[in-house]
Amino acid sequence: MRVIATAGHVDHGKSTLVRALTGTDPDRWAEEHRRGLTLDLGYAWTTLPTGEELAFVDVPGHERFIANMLAGLGPAPGVLFVVAADEGWRRQSTEHLAAVQALGIEHVLVAVTRADLADPAAATRQAREHLGDVPVVAVSAVTGAGLDALRTALADLCGRLPAPTTEGRVRLWIDRVFTMRGAGTVATGTLESGRVAVGDTLQVLRPEGFLTATVRGLQALGEPRREVPAVARVAVNLRGTTTDDLARGHTLLTPGAWHRTATVDARLLAPDDVPEHLTLHVGTAAVPARVRPLGGDAVRLTWQHPLPLQAGDRLVLRDPGRHHIVAGAQVLDADPPALTRRGAARERASDLAARDARLDVAAEVARRGWARASDLRALGATPDEVADAGVRRVGEVLVSQTQWAAWTGALGEVVRAAVDADPLQARMPAGAAASALGLPTADLVGPLASDAGLQLVAGHVEVPGRRADLGAAEAGLDALEQRLAQRPFAAPEADDLQAAGLGPRQVAAAVRLGRVLDLGGHVLVLPTAPALAMRRLAALPQPFTTSQARQALDTTRRVVIPLLTELDRRGWTRRIDAGHREVARAGGTP
């Protein structure tokens, strides 16, 4: 499906032409029929000679309804511009052309209507004077003259439209909400990206915040669909919302996939004098906005409630009092930095002058120091652009070279300071190091430690060659090792450890250094004790009891129970029942 909008001066026959092309009257309201005037957006569709389906968004031409016109034009990739042969180019034609140009819609076809009432040559010439060398077709919706040529020209226009982005995230600007009997709440709009399917969960972004809704049903071109890809006119039956929850200007979004902002830096596309307070139009939304000039054609736009925007989005700035389009603008940065220093606005304008309308992932990471891949994608970067950014990446975090170097140096400093401050520990937990550096994730600690000449061991950062210094407790540990060398299974009591100056921290350091093995509850033996125990137990008649093991090892029940548990854990012994074990002969015992 393709989608185009109509444009042109009031009462130049836009709706009549759409009705002649589609057989459907796009005017929905009785007031529109009574006055012969389109007041709001209308919708109709047809099948082109190529077999392609084309949906029209018919917009009002009267200046009082320019906000409705912009809501229809905003999401459309192409325009059918209507000029009446008997009236020619008029003031509102110029206003609609300003909107088309402000939105950056490059694919335009002109229909000179009422060719049965006047020679279309003058209107054709005027249209080309304003629009340039665009296709022009003279038609009469009354006699049908030129309609076949117009259908062919529409097919050619659709063939030139940019390829839609059918994969990835959904953004649909809502333009109409109603209730359908037996179905519930229905929202319609132009799906500009992604694809929507029955059963999908979508977020509804409103000034009041998010709602979550489930797609209960879909229609496109009047037919039920299981799935609809962009670009398309679509009616979405939503479960979990009411008509009171939704309105024109709200958006249906892929959950968590869009950056929401109330501030953007943009480039004016017609950089004249721009008032400070204007109405900003984007998609079907219209919000009061403040314009802050930064320098040159760069401005900062701010408004009250967040909108889902990305670099490259086109905006229209309108003076609501005069019903006048002041300028178009294009978003350059949907998440701009704060301007807090003197001269920051001037520096920002200089930076923006060198930008195009696509998100530069490497530049964005350099400005921030680091960024999550998901945040960059939410700002408009494609997965390929994130993957090919040319910066350091660890998992989902992208880091600039400058930031990486700063973190590398800082990690070396904080770890060495921690080791110096606590020689007994002689290392720093990775989580503590990540917190000290303000890292977005502790996953960065390992590669940073490697670059800093450090080691990540068992969740701790160590300085190579530095080992725990037991200080005054070193003599007590030496004595304990000598004692256990003579009686391997005579584990010291708590009083013995205290007398040797081996408190919990000293014991933990000795265990970490591999000088003793803690069987649990500070039951300490030498690391060689399990293998020695196995040699003695293997010599017993199999199976053996706990008591027989205790006697063979010349130890106490306090020691033999955790020792046998350790041997079971290693697979060197096997428990048969509550009172018996045996050596696991096939288990690779020492």
C-alpha positions as CSV (number, residue, x, y, z in Angstrom):
1,M,0.0,0.0,0.0
2,R,1.0,3.6,-0.6
3,V,-0.3,6.7,1.1
4,I,-0.5,10.3,-0.2
5,A,-2.3,13.4,1.0
6,T,-4.1,16.0,-0.9
7,A,-3.3,19.7,-0.7
8,G,-4.5,22.9,-2.3
9,H,-6.7,26.0,-1.9
10,V,-10.2,25.7,-0.3
11,D,-13.0,24.7,-2.7
12,H,-10.6,23.7,-5.5
13,G,-12.2,20.3,-5.7
14,K,-9.9,18.1,-3.7
15,S,-12.6,15.9,-2.1
16,T,-14.6,15.8,-5.4
17,L,-11.5,14.5,-7.2
18,V,-10.8,11.9,-4.5
19,R,-14.4,10.7,-4.8
20,A,-14.1,10.5,-8.6
21,L,-10.9,8.4,-8.2
22,T,-12.0,6.1,-5.4
23,G,-15.8,6.0,-5.5
24,T,-15.8,7.0,-1.8
25,D,-16.7,10.3,-0.3
26,P,-13.9,11.4,2.0
27,D,-16.1,14.0,3.8
28,R,-17.4,12.3,6.9
29,W,-19.4,15.0,8.6
30,A,-22.9,16.3,7.8
31,E,-21.6,19.8,8.3
32,E,-19.1,19.2,5.5
33,H,-21.8,18.1,3.1
34,R,-24.1,21.0,4.1
35,R,-21.3,23.6,3.6
36,G,-19.6,21.9,0.7
37,L,-16.4,22.4,2.6
38,T,-13.9,19.9,4.1
39,L,-13.4,20.7,7.8
40,D,-11.4,17.7,8.9
41,L,-9.3,14.8,7.5
42,G,-11.0,12.4,5.2
43,Y,-9.9,9.0,3.9
44,A,-10.5,6.9,0.8
45,W,-8.6,4.4,-1.3
46,T,-8.3,2.9,-4.7
47,T,-6.4,0.4,-6.8
48,L,-4.0,1.8,-9.4
49,P,-3.5,0.4,-12.9
50,T,-0.4,-1.3,-11.6
51,G,-2.5,-3.2,-9.1
52,E,-1.0,-1.3,-6.2
53,E,-3.3,0.0,-3.5
54,L,-3.3,3.7,-2.8
55,A,-4.8,5.4,0.2
56,F,-5.7,9.2,0.2
57,V,-5.6,11.5,3.2
58,D,-7.9,14.3,2.1
59,V,-7.1,17.6,4.0
60,P,-9.1,20.7,4.4
61,G,-8.1,23.8,2.4
62,H,-9.6,26.6,4.4
63,E,-7.1,28.6,6.4
64,R,-9.1,28.2,9.6
65,F,-8.4,24.5,9.5
66,I,-4.7,24.6,8.7
67,A,-3.9,22.6,11.9
68,N,-6.1,19.8,10.5
69,M,-4.4,20.1,7.2
70,L,-0.9,19.7,8.8
71,A,-2.1,16.6,10.7
72,G,-2.9,15.0,7.4
73,L,0.2,16.1,5.6
74,G,2.6,15.3,8.4
75,P,2.9,11.5,8.1
76,A,2.4,11.3,4.3
77,P,5.3,10.6,2.0
78,G,3.7,12.1,-1.1
79,V,1.2,14.8,-2.1
80,L,-1.5,15.3,-4.8
81,F,-1.6,19.1,-5.1
82,V,-4.8,20.4,-6.5
83,V,-5.2,23.7,-8.4
84,A,-8.5,24.7,-10.0
85,A,-8.4,25.6,-13.7
86,D,-11.0,28.4,-13.3
87,E,-9.3,30.1,-10.3
88,G,-5.7,29.3,-10.7
89,W,-3.1,29.7,-7.9
90,R,-4.5,31.3,-4.8
91,R,-3.3,32.4,-1.4
92,Q,-4.1,29.2,0.4
93,S,-2.3,27.3,-2.4
94,T,0.8,29.2,-1.3
95,E,0.1,28.3,2.4
96,H,-0.3,24.6,1.5
97,L,2.9,24.7,-0.6
98,A,4.7,26.2,2.4
99,A,3.5,23.2,4.5
100,V,4.7,20.7,1.9
101,Q,8.1,22.3,1.7
102,A,8.4,22.7,5.5
103,L,7.7,18.9,5.8
104,G,10.3,18.1,3.1
105,I,7.8,16.3,1.0
106,E,9.6,16.0,-2.4
107,H,7.2,13.7,-4.2
108,V,4.4,15.9,-5.6
109,L,1.9,15.5,-8.4
110,V,-0.3,18.4,-9.5
111,A,-3.9,17.9,-10.6
112,V,-5.5,20.9,-12.4
113,T,-9.2,20.3,-11.7
114,R,-12.3,21.8,-13.4
115,A,-10.7,21.5,-16.8
116,D,-14.2,21.4,-18.1
117,L,-14.8,25.0,-16.9
118,A,-11.6,26.7,-18.1
119,D,-8.5,26.2,-20.1
120,P,-6.0,24.5,-17.7
121,A,-3.0,26.1,-19.4
122,A,-2.8,29.2,-17.1
123,A,-3.2,27.1,-13.9
124,T,-0.6,24.6,-15.1
125,R,1.9,27.4,-15.8
126,Q,1.2,28.9,-12.3
127,A,1.6,25.5,-10.6
128,R,5.0,25.0,-12.3
129,E,6.1,28.5,-11.4
130,H,5.6,27.7,-7.7
131,L,6.4,23.9,-7.7
132,G,9.0,23.6,-10.4
133,D,9.2,20.9,-13.0
134,V,6.6,18.5,-11.5
135,P,4.1,16.3,-13.3
136,V,0.8,18.1,-14.0
137,V,-2.4,16.4,-15.2
138,A,-5.6,18.3,-16.2
139,V,-8.8,16.6,-15.1
140,S,-12.5,17.0,-14.7
141,A,-14.1,15.1,-11.9
142,V,-17.5,15.9,-13.5
143,T,-16.9,14.6,-17.0
144,G,-14.1,12.1,-16.1
145,A,-11.7,13.6,-18.6
146,G,-8.1,13.0,-17.6
147,L,-8.9,10.6,-14.8
148,D,-7.2,7.7,-16.5
149,A,-4.1,9.8,-17.1
150,L,-4.1,10.9,-13.5
151,R,-4.3,7.3,-12.3
152,T,-1.2,6.5,-14.4
153,A,0.6,9.6,-13.0
154,L,-0.3,8.5,-9.5
155,A,1.2,5.1,-10.2
156,D,4.3,6.8,-11.4
157,L,4.4,8.9,-8.3
158,C,4.0,5.9,-6.0
159,G,6.9,4.2,-7.9
160,R,9.1,7.2,-6.9
161,L,8.2,7.2,-3.2
162,P,11.0,6.1,-0.8
163,A,11.0,2.4,0.2
164,P,9.1,2.1,3.5
165,T,10.8,0.9,6.7
166,T,8.8,-2.2,7.3
167,E,11.0,-3.9,9.9
168,G,11.9,-2.5,13.3
169,R,10.0,-0.2,15.5
170,V,6.5,1.1,15.1
171,R,5.4,4.7,15.1
172,L,1.8,5.6,14.2
173,W,0.5,9.1,14.7
174,I,-3.2,8.9,15.7
175,D,-5.5,11.1,13.7
176,R,-8.9,9.8,14.6
177,V,-10.5,7.8,17.5
178,F,-13.9,6.2,17.7
179,T,-15.9,3.3,19.1
180,M,-17.1,0.4,17.0
181,R,-20.0,-1.7,18.2
182,G,-18.8,-5.1,19.2
183,A,-15.1,-4.1,18.9
184,G,-14.5,-1.2,21.2
185,T,-11.9,1.5,20.8
186,V,-10.5,2.1,17.3
187,A,-7.6,4.4,16.5
188,T,-6.7,5.3,12.9
189,G,-3.6,6.8,11.4
190,T,-0.8,6.5,8.9
191,L,1.7,3.8,9.9
192,E,5.0,5.3,8.9
193,S,7.4,2.6,10.0
194,G,7.4,-1.0,11.2
195,R,4.5,-3.4,11.0
196,V,1.6,-4.0,13.3
197,A,0.0,-7.4,13.9
198,V,-3.0,-8.7,15.8
199,G,-1.8,-9.6,19.3
200,D,1.0,-7.0,19.4
201,T,1.4,-5.0,22.6
202,L,1.9,-1.3,21.9
203,Q,2.5,1.8,24.0
204,V,0.3,4.8,23.7
205,L,2.2,8.0,24.3
206,R,0.0,10.9,25.6
207,P,0.7,14.1,27.5
208,E,-0.6,12.3,30.6
209,G,2.0,9.5,30.1
210,F,2.0,6.0,28.8
211,L,-0.8,3.5,28.3
212,T,-0.3,-0.1,27.3
213,A,-2.7,-1.6,24.8
214,T,-3.1,-4.8,22.9
215,V,-4.0,-4.9,19.2
216,R,-7.3,-6.8,19.1
217,G,-7.9,-6.3,15.4
218,L,-6.7,-4.5,12.3
219,Q,-8.2,-3.0,9.2
220,A,-6.6,-1.5,6.1
221,L,-8.5,-0.3,3.1
222,G,-11.7,-1.5,4.7
223,E,-10.5,-5.1,5.0
224,P,-9.6,-7.1,8.1
225,R,-5.9,-7.9,8.2
226,R,-3.7,-10.0,10.5
227,E,-0.7,-7.8,9.9
228,V,-0.1,-4.5,8.2
229,P,3.4,-3.2,7.2
230,A,4.3,0.5,6.7
231,V,3.5,2.7,4.9
232,A,-0.3,2.2,5.3
233,R,-3.5,3.7,6.4
234,V,-4.6,1.5,9.3
235,A,-7.4,1.2,11.8
236,V,-6.3,-0.4,15.0
237,N,-8.8,-2.0,17.4
238,L,-7.2,-1.6,20.8
239,R,-7.9,-3.6,24.0
240,G,-7.1,-1.8,27.3
241,T,-8.1,1.8,26.3
242,T,-11.2,3.8,25.8
243,T,-12.0,6.7,23.5
244,D,-11.5,9.0,26.5
245,D,-7.9,7.8,26.7
246,L,-6.9,8.6,23.1
247,A,-6.9,11.7,20.9
248,R,-5.3,13.0,17.7
249,G,-1.7,13.7,18.2
250,H,-1.1,10.7,20.5
251,T,1.2,8.0,19.1
252,L,1.2,4.2,19.0
253,L,4.8,2.9,19.6
254,T,6.8,-0.2,20.0
255,P,7.4,-0.4,23.7
256,G,10.7,1.0,24.9
257,A,12.0,1.6,21.4
258,W,11.6,5.4,21.1
259,H,13.3,8.3,22.8
260,R,10.8,10.7,24.2
261,T,11.8,14.3,24.4
262,A,10.4,17.8,25.0
263,T,13.6,19.5,23.7
264,V,15.3,19.2,20.4
265,D,18.0,21.1,18.5
266,A,16.8,21.7,14.9
267,R,17.8,23.4,11.7
268,L,15.4,26.0,10.3
269,L,14.6,25.4,6.7
270,A,13.5,29.0,6.1
271,P,15.7,31.0,8.6
272,D,13.8,34.3,8.7
273,D,12.9,36.1,11.9
274,V,11.1,33.5,14.0
275,P,8.9,34.5,17.0
276,E,9.8,33.0,20.3
277,H,6.4,31.4,20.9
278,L,4.8,29.3,18.1
279,T,2.9,26.1,17.5
280,L,5.0,23.1,16.6
281,H,3.4,20.5,14.3
282,V,4.9,17.0,13.9
283,G,3.0,14.0,12.7
284,T,-0.6,14.7,13.9
285,A,0.5,16.5,17.0
286,A,0.3,20.2,17.6
287,V,1.9,21.7,20.7
288,P,2.9,25.2,21.9
289,A,6.7,25.5,21.7
290,R,9.4,28.0,22.6
291,V,12.1,28.9,20.0
292,R,15.6,29.7,21.2
293,P,18.0,30.8,18.4
294,L,21.4,29.3,18.9
295,G,23.1,31.0,15.9
296,G,22.9,30.7,12.1
297,D,19.9,28.5,11.2
298,A,20.2,26.4,14.4
299,V,17.4,26.7,17.1
300,R,16.5,24.9,20.3
301,L,12.8,24.0,20.5
302,T,11.2,23.2,23.8
303,W,7.6,22.2,24.8
304,Q,5.8,20.8,27.7
305,H,5.1,17.1,27.1
306,P,7.5,14.6,25.5
307,L,7.0,13.4,21.9
308,P,8.7,10.4,20.2
309,L,11.2,12.1,17.9
310,Q,14.5,11.2,16.2
311,A,17.1,12.9,14.1
312,G,15.7,13.7,10.6
313,D,12.1,14.3,11.7
314,R,10.5,17.3,9.9
315,L,8.6,19.9,11.9
316,V,6.4,22.8,11.0
317,L,6.4,26.0,13.0
318,R,3.1,28.0,12.8
319,D,1.8,31.3,14.1
320,P,-1.6,30.2,15.5
321,G,-2.9,33.7,15.7
322,R,-2.3,34.5,12.0
323,H,-2.9,30.9,10.8
324,H,0.4,31.3,9.1
325,I,3.3,28.8,8.6
326,V,6.4,30.6,9.8
327,A,9.1,28.0,8.9
328,G,9.9,24.3,8.6
329,A,12.6,22.7,10.7
330,Q,14.4,19.4,10.8
331,V,15.5,17.7,14.0
332,L,19.3,17.3,14.3
333,D,19.5,16.1,17.9
334,A,16.5,14.7,19.9
335,D,18.5,14.6,23.1
336,P,20.6,17.7,23.1
337,P,23.0,18.7,25.9
338,A,22.1,21.4,28.5
339,L,23.4,24.9,27.7
340,T,24.7,26.0,31.1
341,R,28.0,27.8,30.3
342,R,28.5,31.3,28.8
343,G,28.9,30.9,25.1
344,A,27.5,27.4,25.1
345,A,24.7,28.3,22.6
346,R,27.3,29.7,20.1
347,E,29.4,26.6,20.4
348,R,26.4,24.4,20.0
349,A,25.4,26.2,16.8
350,S,28.9,25.7,15.4
351,D,28.6,22.0,16.2
352,L,25.2,21.7,14.6
353,A,26.3,23.5,11.4
354,A,28.5,20.6,10.5
355,R,25.8,18.0,11.1
356,D,23.4,16.3,8.7
357,A,20.0,15.0,9.7
358,R,21.2,11.5,10.5
359,L,22.4,10.4,13.9
360,D,26.2,10.2,13.9
361,V,26.7,7.3,16.4
362,A,30.5,7.9,16.9
363,A,30.0,11.6,17.4
364,E,27.1,11.0,19.8
365,V,29.2,8.5,21.9
366,A,32.1,11.0,21.8
367,R,29.9,13.8,23.2
368,R,28.5,11.7,25.9
369,G,31.6,9.6,26.7
370,W,29.5,6.4,26.6
371,A,26.0,5.3,25.6
372,R,23.9,2.2,25.6
373,A,23.1,0.7,22.2
374,S,19.4,0.6,23.1
375,D,19.5,4.4,23.7
376,L,21.2,5.0,20.4
377,R,18.7,2.9,18.6
378,A,15.9,4.8,20.4
379,L,17.4,8.0,19.0
380,G,17.2,6.7,15.5
381,A,20.4,4.8,14.8
382,T,20.0,1.5,12.9
383,P,21.5,-1.7,14.4
384,D,24.1,-1.7,11.6
385,E,25.1,1.9,12.5
386,V,25.5,1.0,16.1
387,A,27.5,-2.1,15.2
388,D,29.8,-0.1,12.8
389,A,30.3,2.9,15.1
390,G,34.1,2.4,15.3
391,V,34.2,2.8,19.1
392,R,35.0,0.5,22.0
393,R,32.0,-1.7,22.8
394,V,31.4,-4.0,25.7
395,G,28.1,-5.8,25.6
396,E,25.4,-3.1,25.1
397,V,27.7,-0.2,26.1
398,L,29.6,1.9,23.6
399,V,32.5,4.0,25.0
400,S,34.6,6.7,23.3
401,Q,38.4,6.3,23.2
402,T,38.8,9.4,25.5
403,Q,36.4,8.0,28.1
404,W,38.0,4.6,27.9
405,A,41.4,6.0,28.5
406,A,40.1,8.1,31.5
407,W,38.4,5.1,33.0
408,T,41.5,2.9,32.5
409,G,43.7,5.4,34.4
410,A,41.2,5.9,37.1
411,L,40.8,2.2,37.7
412,G,44.5,1.7,38.2
413,E,44.5,4.6,40.7
414,V,41.5,3.4,42.8
415,V,42.6,-0.2,42.9
416,R,46.1,0.6,44.0
417,A,44.8,3.0,46.6
418,A,42.4,0.3,47.9
419,V,45.3,-2.2,48.1
420,D,47.5,0.3,49.9
421,A,44.7,1.2,52.3
422,D,44.0,-2.5,53.1
423,P,47.1,-4.7,52.6
424,L,45.3,-7.6,54.2
425,Q,42.6,-7.5,51.5
426,A,45.1,-6.6,48.7
427,R,42.3,-6.4,46.1
428,M,39.1,-4.6,45.3
429,P,35.7,-6.0,44.5
430,A,34.7,-5.4,40.9
431,G,31.4,-3.9,42.0
432,A,33.1,-1.4,44.3
433,A,35.5,-0.5,41.5
434,A,32.6,0.1,39.1
435,S,30.8,2.3,41.7
436,A,34.0,4.3,42.4
437,L,34.4,5.1,38.6
438,G,30.7,5.6,38.0
439,L,30.6,2.9,35.3
440,P,27.3,2.1,33.7
441,T,27.9,-1.7,34.3
442,A,30.4,-3.8,36.2
443,D,30.9,-5.8,32.9
444,L,33.4,-3.0,31.9
445,V,35.7,-3.8,34.8
446,G,37.3,-6.8,33.2
447,P,38.5,-5.3,29.9
448,L,39.4,-2.0,31.7
449,A,41.5,-4.0,34.2
450,S,43.3,-5.8,31.4
451,D,44.1,-2.4,29.7
452,A,45.2,-1.0,33.1
453,G,47.7,-3.9,33.7
454,L,45.5,-5.3,36.5
455,Q,43.8,-8.7,36.9
456,L,40.2,-9.7,37.4
457,V,40.1,-12.8,39.6
458,A,37.0,-14.3,41.1
459,G,35.1,-11.0,40.9
460,H,38.0,-8.9,42.4
461,V,40.5,-6.6,40.8
462,E,44.1,-7.4,41.8
463,V,47.5,-5.8,41.2
464,P,49.8,-8.5,39.7
465,G,52.5,-9.4,42.2
466,R,50.7,-7.9,45.2
467,R,49.5,-10.4,47.7
468,A,47.8,-10.0,51.0
469,D,50.1,-8.9,53.8
470,L,49.1,-10.6,57.0
471,G,51.4,-8.4,59.0
472,A,51.5,-9.4,62.7
473,A,49.4,-12.5,61.9
474,E,52.0,-13.9,59.6
475,A,53.8,-15.6,62.5
476,G,50.6,-17.2,63.8
477,L,49.8,-18.5,60.4
478,D,53.3,-20.0,60.1
479,A,52.9,-21.8,63.4
480,L,49.4,-23.1,62.3
481,E,50.9,-24.5,59.1
482,Q,53.7,-26.3,61.0
483,R,51.1,-27.7,63.4
484,L,48.9,-29.0,60.6
485,A,51.9,-30.5,58.8
486,Q,52.4,-32.8,61.8
487,R,48.8,-33.5,62.6
488,P,46.9,-32.8,59.3
489,F,43.4,-33.3,60.7
490,A,43.8,-31.5,64.1
491,A,42.0,-28.4,63.0
492,P,42.5,-25.5,65.5
493,E,39.8,-24.4,67.8
494,A,38.5,-20.8,67.8
495,D,40.6,-20.0,70.8
496,D,43.7,-21.3,69.1
497,L,43.0,-19.0,66.1
498,Q,42.4,-16.0,68.3
499,A,45.6,-16.7,70.3
500,A,47.5,-16.8,66.9
501,G,46.1,-13.4,65.9
502,L,44.0,-15.0,63.1
503,G,40.7,-13.2,63.1
504,P,38.0,-13.6,60.4
505,R,39.7,-11.2,58.0
506,Q,43.2,-12.8,58.5
507,V,41.7,-16.3,58.0
508,A,39.9,-15.1,54.8
509,A,43.1,-13.8,53.5
510,A,45.0,-17.0,54.2
511,V,42.3,-19.0,52.5
512,R,42.3,-16.7,49.5
513,L,46.1,-17.1,49.3
514,G,45.7,-20.9,49.2
515,R,47.7,-21.4,52.4
516,V,44.8,-23.1,54.3
517,L,41.5,-24.7,53.3
518,D,38.3,-23.7,55.2
519,L,35.9,-26.7,55.4
520,G,33.2,-24.4,56.8
521,G,32.8,-22.7,60.1
522,H,36.5,-21.9,60.2
523,V,37.5,-25.6,60.3
524,L,40.9,-25.1,58.8
525,V,43.2,-27.7,57.3
526,L,46.1,-27.6,54.8
527,P,45.1,-27.7,51.1
528,T,46.7,-31.1,50.9
529,A,44.5,-32.6,53.6
530,P,41.7,-34.0,51.3
531,A,44.1,-36.0,49.2
532,L,45.9,-37.3,52.3
533,A,42.5,-38.3,53.8
534,M,41.6,-40.2,50.7
535,R,44.7,-42.4,50.9
536,R,43.9,-43.4,54.5
537,L,40.2,-43.9,53.8
538,A,40.9,-46.1,50.7
539,A,42.8,-48.5,53.0
540,L,39.7,-49.1,55.1
541,P,37.2,-52.0,54.5
542,Q,34.5,-50.6,52.2
543,P,32.0,-49.2,53.0
544,F,33.1,-47.4,56.1
545,T,31.3,-45.6,58.9
546,T,31.8,-42.0,60.0
547,S,33.3,-43.3,63.2
548,Q,35.8,-45.5,61.3
549,A,36.8,-42.5,59.3
550,R,37.3,-40.4,62.4
551,Q,39.6,-43.0,63.9
552,A,41.6,-43.5,60.7
553,L,42.2,-39.8,60.4
554,D,42.9,-39.3,64.2
555,T,40.5,-36.4,64.4
556,T,37.2,-35.3,66.0
557,R,33.7,-35.4,64.8
558,R,33.8,-31.5,64.4
559,V,36.4,-32.1,61.7
560,V,35.5,-35.4,60.1
561,I,31.9,-34.4,59.2
562,P,32.8,-31.3,57.1
563,L,35.8,-33.1,55.7
564,L,33.7,-36.1,54.4
565,T,31.2,-33.6,53.0
566,E,34.0,-31.9,51.1
567,L,35.2,-35.3,49.7
568,D,31.6,-36.1,48.7
569,R,31.4,-32.7,46.9
570,R,34.5,-33.5,45.0
571,G,33.2,-36.9,44.0
572,W,36.0,-38.8,45.8
573,T,33.6,-40.5,48.2
574,R,30.0,-41.6,47.8
575,R,27.4,-41.8,50.5
576,I,25.5,-45.1,50.6
577,D,23.1,-44.5,53.5
578,A,22.9,-42.4,56.7
579,G,25.8,-44.2,58.3
580,H,28.1,-45.5,55.5
581,R,30.3,-44.2,52.7
582,E,32.7,-45.7,50.2
583,V,35.6,-44.5,48.1
584,A,34.5,-43.7,44.6
585,R,37.0,-46.0,42.8
586,A,36.0,-44.9,39.3
587,G,35.8,-41.2,40.2
588,G,39.4,-40.2,39.5
589,T,40.4,-40.1,43.2
590,P,43.9,-38.9,44.0
